[in-house]
């Protein structure tokens, strides 16, 4: 890596982290956000989704939204609820959910590593979503939402983090939505140098979640470089806010599929077509696929297990061997007529954290069929990123989500 730097974070003052921290802006719609901030005047959603403080008739991309975001941000940061670190530090952020912890380093990678593909991607981004965050970052002059990055495990870095956590006091510790959030400041010059050296030898970082936030942060840096031709590359705008976790601590949930109809087929005809590529068995209970290349199917009140026939799997291609690709290429497209899952209105996606009962509920309510998936693995994600390829949409669902408002990176 070129550089993953320490920085002077803007962060909640003692006792305010739980009152300010909020889920990422893109995991809920505006109406849900309005409900979530009821009786929460300091919630960071007032900054990240500022339309919640305007008339619902105002378009979410209206100038007024960005103006409101800036005014809310300036009011919060100038209050006694926030403080600015006096010197560059790294930070440690631990999340514990269902007895499992993931501990990452809050830091700022360099945009050149993204541009040179040392920060690797696995998803396409949408221009409208990028444009929104570009304007948000530019208007606030800050990265407010961290990018979720990962890397292959580094024992020395893990030891530094473990040692620091064991001997230091937290700057925040609270529980929100059944997830415990803890933070530490790494302010020792020797430890900061050791962490920086560890990152220099790590060959690549991988975007786990936050492709739009990352692309937008980089584009803001490019815009500022264009406006400042004599830039050195060390200005703060050349870096972007991230939390970086070792891959062996992360957990990917399944990302399940629902389809509104059987594309004009009877259930019997649909099953007959499935049998060309899958061994199909009726199940006595809900099916959570136990291994790769197997699926659960729920329709008309019944669960089935689908096992992909070996000759239908292309193990040589890291994208084509994904279960989401197998389902798309053998079922969704040729049988159910869903050629583009990004745009087709007949398909919906449900994160595995919602459970199989949510699939049953939706089929009984407004869908015809559900497919439960085996989760994509971190090795799959990194192999595809290393190959410079793109994963199909809705391939991964990470939990817990990184909260916004706990660490903010000023661009100047």
C-alpha positions in Angstrom: 0.0 0.0 0.0 1.1 3.6 -0.6 -0.1 4.9 2.7 -2.9 4.3 5.3 -2.5 7.3 7.5 -3.5 8.3 11.0 -5.7 11.5 11.2 -7.3 14.0 13.6 -10.8 12.7 13.9 -13.8 14.7 14.7 -15.7 12.5 17.1 -18.4 12.5 19.9 -17.4 13.9 23.2 -17.6 11.6 26.2 -21.1 10.4 26.9 -22.5 11.4 23.4 -21.4 8.5 21.1 -24.6 6.5 21.6 -26.7 9.7 21.0 -25.0 10.7 17.8 -24.1 7.4 16.1 -26.5 6.2 13.4 -26.8 3.5 10.8 -25.5 4.3 7.3 -27.7 6.6 5.3 -28.3 4.0 2.6 -29.8 1.2 4.7 -33.1 2.9 5.1 -35.4 5.2 3.2 -36.3 8.8 4.2 -39.6 7.9 5.9 -37.9 5.2 7.9 -35.2 7.6 8.9 -37.7 10.2 10.1 -39.2 7.6 12.4 -35.7 6.5 13.6 -34.7 10.0 14.7 -37.8 10.7 16.7 -36.6 12.0 20.1 -33.0 11.8 18.8 -32.0 15.4 18.1 -28.3 14.6 17.9 -28.6 11.6 15.6 -26.1 11.7 12.7 -29.0 11.0 10.3 -29.7 14.7 10.6 -26.4 15.1 8.7 -26.3 12.1 6.4 -30.0 12.2 5.5 -30.9 15.8 6.0 -34.1 15.6 4.0 -35.7 14.2 7.2 -35.6 17.8 8.5 -37.4 19.2 5.4 -40.9 18.8 4.0 -41.3 15.3 2.6 -42.3 16.8 -0.7 -38.7 18.1 -1.2 -36.7 15.9 -3.6 -33.8 14.1 -1.8 -31.3 15.6 -4.3 -32.6 19.1 -4.0 -30.1 21.9 -3.2 -32.0 22.4 0.1 -31.0 19.0 1.3 -27.3 19.6 1.0 -27.6 23.1 2.5 -29.5 21.5 5.5 -26.9 18.8 5.8 -24.2 21.5 6.1 -26.0 23.6 8.6 -26.8 20.6 10.7 -23.2 19.4 10.6 -21.8 22.8 11.5 -24.2 23.1 14.4 -23.3 19.7 15.7 -19.5 20.1 15.4 -19.5 23.5 17.0 -21.4 22.2 20.0 -20.0 20.5 23.1 -21.3 17.2 21.8 -18.2 16.8 19.5 -14.5 17.2 19.9 -11.5 17.3 17.4 -8.4 15.2 18.1 -5.4 17.4 18.8 -3.0 15.2 16.8 -3.0 12.5 14.2 -4.1 9.1 15.7 -5.3 5.8 14.6 -8.5 4.5 16.2 -9.8 1.0 17.0 -13.5 0.1 16.5 -14.9 -3.1 17.8 -18.4 -4.5 17.1 -19.8 -7.5 18.9 -22.9 -9.2 17.7 -24.3 -12.6 18.7 -21.1 -13.3 20.7 -18.9 -12.7 17.7 -16.5 -9.7 17.5 -14.8 -7.9 14.7 -12.1 -5.3 15.5 -10.9 -2.9 12.9 -8.6 0.1 12.6 -10.1 3.5 11.7 -7.7 5.2 9.3 -7.4 7.0 6.0 -6.1 5.2 2.9 -4.7 7.2 0.0 -6.8 7.7 -3.1 -4.0 6.7 -5.4 -4.2 3.2 -4.0 -7.8 3.1 -5.1 -6.9 4.5 -8.5 -4.0 2.0 -8.9 -6.3 -0.9 -7.9 -4.5 -1.6 -4.6 -7.9 -1.0 -3.0 -9.9 -3.6 -4.9 -13.6 -3.4 -5.9 -16.1 -6.1 -6.6 -19.2 -4.1 -7.5 -20.4 -1.7 -10.1 -21.6 1.7 -8.9 -24.6 3.9 -10.0 -23.9 7.4 -11.3 -26.9 8.9 -9.4 -25.8 7.5 -6.1 -22.2 8.5 -6.6 -23.3 12.1 -7.5 -25.3 12.4 -4.3 -22.4 11.4 -2.1 -19.9 13.5 -4.1 -22.0 16.5 -3.4 -22.5 15.6 0.2 -18.8 15.2 0.9 -17.9 18.3 -1.1 -20.5 20.4 0.7 -19.6 19.3 4.2 -15.8 19.2 3.4 -15.6 15.9 5.3 -16.0 12.2 5.0 -18.8 11.4 7.3 -19.5 7.7 6.5 -16.6 5.2 6.8 -15.9 2.7 4.0 -15.8 -0.9 5.2 -12.5 -2.4 4.0 -10.8 -5.7 4.7 -7.5 -7.4 4.1 -6.0 -10.8 4.4 -4.9 -11.4 8.1 -1.6 -9.9 9.2 -0.4 -11.4 12.5 1.8 -8.4 13.5 -1.0 -5.9 13.0 -3.4 -8.2 14.9 -1.0 -8.3 17.8 -0.7 -4.5 17.9 -4.4 -4.1 18.0 -4.9 -6.8 20.6 -2.2 -5.4 22.9 -3.6 -1.8 22.6 -7.2 -2.9 23.4 -6.0 -4.9 26.4 -4.2 -2.0 28.1 -6.2 1.0 27.1 -9.6 2.5 28.1 -12.4 3.0 25.6 -13.5 6.3 24.3 -17.0 4.9 23.9 -18.9 1.7 24.8 -22.6 1.2 24.1 -25.1 -1.2 22.8 -27.4 -0.3 19.9 -29.8 -2.7 18.2 -28.2 -5.7 19.9 -24.7 -4.8 18.8 -22.0 -3.6 21.2 -19.8 -0.8 19.9 -16.5 0.1 21.5 -13.7 2.5 20.5 -10.1 3.3 21.4 -7.6 6.0 20.5 -4.1 4.9 19.5 -2.1 8.0 20.4 1.3 6.5 21.1 3.9 7.6 18.4 5.6 4.2 18.5 2.4 2.3 18.0 1.2 4.7 15.2 4.5 4.1 13.4 4.2 0.3 13.8 0.6 0.3 12.4 1.7 2.5 9.5 4.5 0.1 8.6 2.2 -2.9 8.8 -0.2 -1.3 6.3 2.7 -0.5 3.9 3.5 -4.1 3.4 -0.1 -5.3 3.1 -0.4 -5.7 -0.7 -4.1 -4.9 -1.1 -7.2 -3.8 0.7 -10.7 -4.9 -0.4 -14.0 -3.0 -0.3 -16.4 -5.1 1.7 -19.1 -2.5 1.8 -19.4 1.1 0.7 -18.5 1.1 -3.0 -20.5 4.3 -3.6 -19.0 6.1 -0.6 -15.5 5.1 -1.7 -15.9 6.1 -5.4 -17.4 9.4 -4.3 -14.6 10.2 -1.9 -12.1 9.5 -4.6 -13.9 11.7 -7.1 -14.0 14.6 -4.6 -10.2 14.2 -4.3 -9.8 14.3 -8.1 -12.0 17.4 -8.3 -9.8 19.2 -5.7 -6.7 18.1 -7.5 -8.0 19.6 -10.7 -8.7 22.8 -8.9 -5.2 22.8 -7.3 -2.7 21.7 -10.0 0.2 22.1 -7.6 -1.2 19.6 -5.1 1.5 17.5 -3.3 -0.6 14.3 -2.7 -0.4 14.8 1.1 -3.4 17.2 1.5 -6.2 15.7 3.6 -8.5 15.5 0.6 -6.2 12.8 -0.8 -7.3 10.5 1.9 -10.7 9.0 2.8 -12.3 7.6 6.0 -12.3 3.8 6.4 -12.5 1.1 9.0 -10.2 -1.8 8.0 -10.8 -5.3 9.4 -8.9 -8.6 8.9 -10.9 -10.9 6.8 -10.9 -13.8 9.2 -13.1 -11.8 11.7 -15.8 -10.9 9.2 -19.1 -12.7 8.6 -21.1 -12.6 5.4 -24.8 -13.4 5.6 -26.8 -15.0 2.8 -28.6 -12.7 0.4 -31.8 -14.4 -0.6 -34.0 -14.0 -3.6 -37.8 -13.6 -4.1 -39.6 -13.7 -7.4 -43.2 -12.4 -7.9 -44.4 -15.1 -10.4 -43.3 -18.3 -12.2 -43.1 -16.5 -15.6 -46.3 -18.1 -16.8 -45.3 -21.7 -15.9 -47.3 -24.1 -13.8 -45.5 -25.4 -10.7 -45.1 -28.8 -12.3 -43.6 -27.3 -15.5 -41.3 -25.1 -13.4 -40.0 -28.1 -11.4 -39.5 -30.1 -14.5 -37.3 -27.4 -16.0 -35.3 -27.2 -12.7 -34.5 -30.9 -12.8 -32.3 -30.4 -15.8 -29.7 -28.7 -13.6 -30.7 -29.6 -10.1 -31.5 -32.6 -7.9 -34.7 -31.6 -6.2 -35.9 -33.0 -2.8 -39.0 -32.0 -0.8 -38.0 -30.9 2.8 -39.9 -31.2 6.0 -38.8 -27.8 7.3 -37.3 -24.5 6.2 -34.0 -25.0 4.2 -30.9 -23.1 5.1 -28.4 -24.5 2.6 -25.6 -26.3 4.4 -22.9 -25.9 1.6 -22.0 -24.2 -1.6 -24.1 -25.0 -4.7 -27.2 -26.0 -2.8 -30.3 -23.9 -2.4 -33.6 -23.8 -0.5 -36.8 -23.2 -2.5 -40.1 -22.2 -0.9 -43.3 -22.0 -2.9 -47.0 -22.8 -2.3 -46.4 -23.6 1.4 -43.6 -26.1 0.8 -39.8 -26.1 1.1 -37.5 -28.0 -1.2 -33.7 -28.5 -1.4 -31.9 -27.9 -4.7 -28.5 -29.4 -5.3 -26.7 -28.2 -8.4 -25.6 -31.0 -10.7 -21.8 -31.2 -10.9 -21.7 -30.8 -14.7 -23.5 -27.5 -14.4 -20.8 -25.8 -12.3 -17.9 -24.0 -13.8 -15.3 -24.2 -10.9 -12.6 -22.5 -13.1 -14.3 -19.1 -13.1 -14.4 -17.3 -9.7 -17.6 -15.4 -10.7 -19.5 -18.2 -12.5 -18.9 -20.6 -9.6 -20.7 -18.3 -7.1 -24.1 -19.5 -6.0 -25.7 -16.2 -7.0 -24.3 -16.7 -10.5 -25.5 -20.3 -10.7 -29.0 -19.3 -9.6 -29.1 -16.4 -12.0 -27.7 -18.4 -15.0 -29.6 -21.6 -14.5 -32.9 -20.4 -13.0 -33.7 -16.7 -12.8 -32.8 -15.9 -16.4 -33.6 -18.9 -18.5 -36.6 -20.2 -16.6 -38.1 -17.2 -14.8 -37.2 -14.5 -17.4 -35.2 -12.2 -15.1 -32.3 -11.2 -17.3 -31.2 -8.1 -15.3 -31.7 -8.5 -11.6 -30.5 -4.9 -11.1 -33.6 -3.5 -12.9 -36.3 -6.2 -13.1 -39.2 -5.3 -10.9 -40.3 -9.0 -10.5 -37.4 -9.8 -8.2 -36.6 -8.7 -4.7 -33.7 -9.4 -2.3 -33.7 -10.1 1.5 -30.7 -10.1 3.7 -30.2 -13.3 5.6 -30.2 -11.5 8.9 -34.0 -11.3 8.4 -34.3 -15.1 8.6 -36.1 -17.7 6.6 -39.4 -16.8 8.2 -39.2 -13.5 6.3 -39.1 -15.5 3.0 -42.1 -17.5 4.0 -44.0 -14.3 5.0 -43.2 -12.6 1.7 -44.3 -15.6 -0.4 -47.5 -15.8 1.4 -48.0 -12.0 1.0 -46.8 -10.8 -2.4 -44.3 -13.2 -4.0 -44.6 -16.6 -5.7 -41.3 -18.2 -4.8 -38.2 -17.7 -2.6 -34.7 -19.0 -2.9 -32.5 -19.3 0.2 -28.8 -19.0 -0.5 -25.5 -20.3 1.0 -23.5 -17.2 1.9 -20.7 -15.9 -0.4 -17.3 -16.2 1.3 -14.6 -13.7 1.9 -12.3 -15.8 -0.2 -14.8 -15.6 -3.0 -14.9 -11.8 -2.7 -11.1 -11.4 -2.6 -10.5 -13.9 -5.4 -13.0 -12.0 -7.7 -11.5 -8.7 -6.7 -7.9 -10.0 -7.4 -9.1 -11.2 -10.8 -10.4 -7.7 -11.6 -14.0 -9.1 -12.0 -17.3 -7.9 -10.8 -19.7 -9.9 -8.6 -23.4 -10.2 -9.5 -25.6 -7.7 -7.7 -26.7 -8.5 -4.1 -24.0 -11.1 -3.6 -23.0 -10.1 0.0 -24.7 -8.9 3.1 -22.4 -7.8 5.9 -23.5 -7.4 9.5 -23.1 -5.6 11.7 -23.1 -2.3 9.8 -20.6 0.4 10.6 -22.2 3.3 12.4 -21.7 6.8 11.1 -20.9 9.8 13.3 -18.3 8.0 15.5 -15.3 9.2 13.5 -15.3 12.0 10.9 -12.5 12.9 8.6 -12.1 16.6 7.7 -10.8 17.2 4.2 -9.0 20.5 5.1 
